[in-house]
Amino acid sequence: MNSLTSADRIKTSFTLRGVEFKNRVFVASGTFGYGDEVRDLVDVTRLGGIITKSLSWKPRAGNPPPRIVETASGMLNSIGLANIGVHAFIKDKLPYLRTLDVCVVVNIAASSLEEFCDVLGLLEEQEGITGYEINVSCPNVREGGMSFGTDCTMMSEITSKLRKLTEKPLIIKLTPNVTHISEFARAAELAGADAISVINTLVGMAVDIKKRKPKLSTVTGGLSGPAIKPVALAKVYEVAKSVSIPVFGIGGIASVEDAVEFFLVGAAAVQIGTLNFVDPSISVKIADGLEQYARENKISDIGTLVGALDADVTFSVLQSWL
């Protein structure tokens, strides 16, 4: 490593279930549309992958406004999984995505086990899809969503059923709104998941003191952005110490340094979310910046950062804190 020169190539890629992703930086579901909306703003082919906005069987209008509120160092959203539905995605979005030299991971959300299976089954018939991220953790819907991700038995059943329907990478996206997220990560791993995404948003609330009313129509929503990064780091660390499958780290990543923190605590890859609303090209900048960071620090493979944290505390002690 110490002999690395400016001409040497930095290894940025990693492999999941036989699929090679060109680098370890992805865009998070719900923050980048379906990938075509930003075609004039950012070169998505320089990303490890696009994770699409959640898809359900039928189109969803989502929750009524107001459903986005800015907060200190973050934002609350109560979008409610609004989406165009899987059939419109196949007809209107997927043809363009097939033309791109980038891995496309489709995020799936549903109100029932049957709907999860129906959506994935239909997508399996299409070309141009690399894998699936299963959303069992959205806090902004009344049916399904986080209720699946807070029930180990239900989550295991969903994962097991979907595993039988595909040989493509299957990623389970977990909620942080539980006591021990590692229990759910282990359940997903045992049921056949190839990777875990950690974390989805934290349940939060904002109040208008003049009107004496909640700022969101649904009263509570999902908190994201830099404000949640310390929580996300702790949850990624907990999960990475509990499972042998890769972890996608999510939560408040806004810089190369943030991404490196997630790698060090055990994330094999990162997803950039809320910062896409501020700068749609932030993910590409971080992907490029990681190569520069590696070169400056004489690191030939970014993968060597994963889990390289030097912590003087046992995981059993960590669990007692959580």
C-alpha angles and dihedrals in degrees: 000000000000091000093060111134133196089258095054118103118241114225107232102158130098135186130232121183091339095312117118116215113200094227142355100255121097135167114245123242116266095023102073104039112224094319098260096081092073099043092120095044108048141018100239092185088078091065129090087236149324117245106201130224111275117281128208129182094259128029115272124210092201126209124332119259143299087064105141125060127176115229136181105298092345149028141255119224133187099176091143098218094293107185144152095248129248096277094055089045091056092046103039109022111027097062090062094043089054089062093059127091093228136097113256118209113187117215113216126201126179146168095227143021090252092055092051089053094045094051095046092043092055092046090051088066091059131083123229100046118119101187148317138265112201115214109213092148114063110132095195104074131076097216123049113337113098092004087073093048094052094053112072093195094052093044091050091051092050092049093047094049093048092046089062091054100055144034091197123101111290116202124186117209111212133205120235090211094098135086098245114016090184090071090060093044091054091048091053091048092051090049092056108271116155095205144359127231113213126216133016118182126303119240108257144160141208128199132207102220093194094055093029088225136117113266092226122066089228093049093230131043143164120295117214139158134069091324091073099046096101090052092046092051091052092049093048090050091050094048096043090054091051105048138044096216122088122276125216108213118217133171132093099343109165105151146026089262091055091051091050090053090056092048092050093053091051111278112142090198138003136226122212113215130155094024088067087074090057097041119006090198095054094103093055090046090053092047091052091042092055090060090052091047090052092050093048090050095042093244113153096187123035087206090074088071092062110109092352094132114136100218124169094207131086120235091241088061090048091053091053089058095051 
